[in-house]
């Protein structure tokens, strides 16, 4: 049985459709219920829904053989997994945003509000810029408005939320998309199955290009 961790929400639904097209259907996953685990013994697959930020943990720890996680999660938490494929979905970017007209005063530490402390720290370290990281878990956009931070580091998809709060992107750190990841032991012991699935998914992506 191949155990697959899918991120809850629209991204997971899009990804499941790709797995289904690759020959790993599980009709019960489409039923309107609150179940979290679904399996199709005939196809040898078991899916389960988990919080997007937890997918890499399930895969790293072996509860899932493979899963789909955002590149932001992989960069922030650096799980010990194999990254097999860019799924070309969930596309956005990690960026630095600031109030319009912002000027960086390099005489003092830059105050950076973010959920992604490692990504922000690594980015500014690569630029030799001293920063003061303010780790927040939600509503990052209000931090500079209230004077808590100078800038924010966050995921930007359309930029609408930034505009509505009079912020703008001043630097892009890295493009983000969903990635297929595998547990290292599973990749060894279920290699043929995982490779075949990866090839099917890659073929779908090529056909879409």
N, C-alpha and C positions, 0 to 999 in steps of 0.2 A: 504493500500500500504506500503510495506517495503522499506524504502529508504536506499540504500547501497552506501557508498563512497569507490571507488576503487582507488588505487594509479596508476597514469599514468605510462606506460612503461611495460617492460617484466613481472615484478612481478604482476602487475594488470591483465595482460592477463592470466597468470598462475592461479591466484586466481579466475578470472571469470570462467575459465574452470571447476574449482571445484564447484562453485556455480551452474553452468549449469548442471553438473552431479548430483547435489543434488536436482534437480527438479525446479530450478529457471532460466530457459533459457530466453534470450532476443535477438533474432536473429539480430535485427537492430544494436546491439553493434559491430557486425563484419563487417558492411558496411564500405567502404572506404570513410569517410567523416570527417568533423571537428566538428561534434556535440559532446556535452559533457554530455548530459542527454539522457537516453534511458529507455523506460518503456515497460512492458508487462502486461497490465491490467488483462489478463486471469490468469497469475500466481501471480498477486498482488505484483509485484516487480518493483522498479525504481532504475537504476544504474546511477551514475555519476562519471566521471573521475576528479580527483583533484591531485594537486601536492602532492607527498608522505608525505612531512613534514606537510601538511595541513589536512590530513585525521582526525587526532585526534581532531582538532579544530571543524570540521564539526560535528563530533560525539558528542563531549562534549557539543556543543551549541544546539544540537538537530536538525540541518539541515539534518543530517543522523541518522538513527536508529542504524545502525551498520556500521563497516568499517574494513579495514585491514591496520594496521600500523606496522612499524618496532619497535622492542623492544628498539632500540636506541632512537627513538622519545619519547616513553613512559617514558623512564628513564630521558631524558633530560628535557622534558616539564611537566612531571607528570600531565597529564590531568585527570580530575575527571570523569573517565569512568570505566566500568567493563571490565576486560580482561578475555575473555571466552575460548580461545583456541590457542595453539601454532600450526600454520599452517605448520610447518616443511618445509618452503620454504623461499627463500631470506636469506639463512644461511650464516653468516659471523661472525666476532668477533670485539669487541671494544678492541683496543690494544694500548700499548705505543711503539713507534718506535724511534730509535735514529741512528746516524751515527755509522758505524762499529767501534768497539773498544771503544765506549763511556764508560766513568767512571763518576759516579755521585759524584760531590763535595758537600758533605752535609754541608759544612761550609757556604754556601749561598743558597738563594732561587733558586729552580729549575725553569727554564723558560720553560713553556709548551705552545706550539701553538696548537690550536684546534678549531673546530666548536662546540664542545660539552663541554662547560665550566662547566656545572653542574656535568656531569659525571666525568670529570677530577677532579674537586674540591672535590667531594665526595670521589673519590678513594684515592686521596693523603691525605685528611683529616683523612681517616680511617687508614692511615699509619703514621700519625703525621709528614708528610713531608711538610715543608713550600714551597709554589710554587708561581710563578708569571705567571698568566694566560694571554696569548696573544690571544684574540679571532679573528680568521680569518674566512673568508667565502669560500675560495677556494685556490687550490694549496698549501695545508698545507705542502706538502713534501719539498718545497724549503726553508721553514723557518729555519731549522737547517743548511742547506747548506750555507745560506747567513749570518749565525750567529745571526739571530733574536731570535732563541730559542735553548734550549739544546735538547729537545725531542718534539715529537708530540703525540697527542692522537687522533686516527681516526679509522674509520671502515676499516678493512682489509679483503679482500675476497680471492684473490689468492696470494697477496704479490708481484706481478710483478712490480707494480709502485714503491714500496719501493726499490726493488733490482736495478731497473734502475736508481735510485737516490742514490745508495750506502747507503741505510738505512736498518735496520733490526728490527724485532719485539723483544723487550726485556722483555715485560710482556703482558699477556692477562688479560684484566679487566673483560670482561663478554661476553659470547656467545650471538649472535644476530640472531633473525629470525622474520618472519612476524607473527603478532598476530591478532586474531579476537577480536574486541572490540565493546562494546555496550554503547549507551547512557543510563544513569541510569533510566530516566523516561520511555523511550521506552521499556526497559527490563521489567519494571513493567506492562505496558499497552499492550505490544505486546509479552508477555512472551511465550505463546505457540508457536507462529510462530518462534521466535528467538531460543527457545530451540530445536525445531524440526530441524531447519536448522543447528544448532551447532552439533546436534547428527549425522546428515547426513555427515557433513564435517569430524567429528571425525571418523566415520565409514570408510570413504575413506582413511584416514590417516592410520588407523589400517590395512586395506587391503593391503596397500603399504609396510608395515613393514615386 
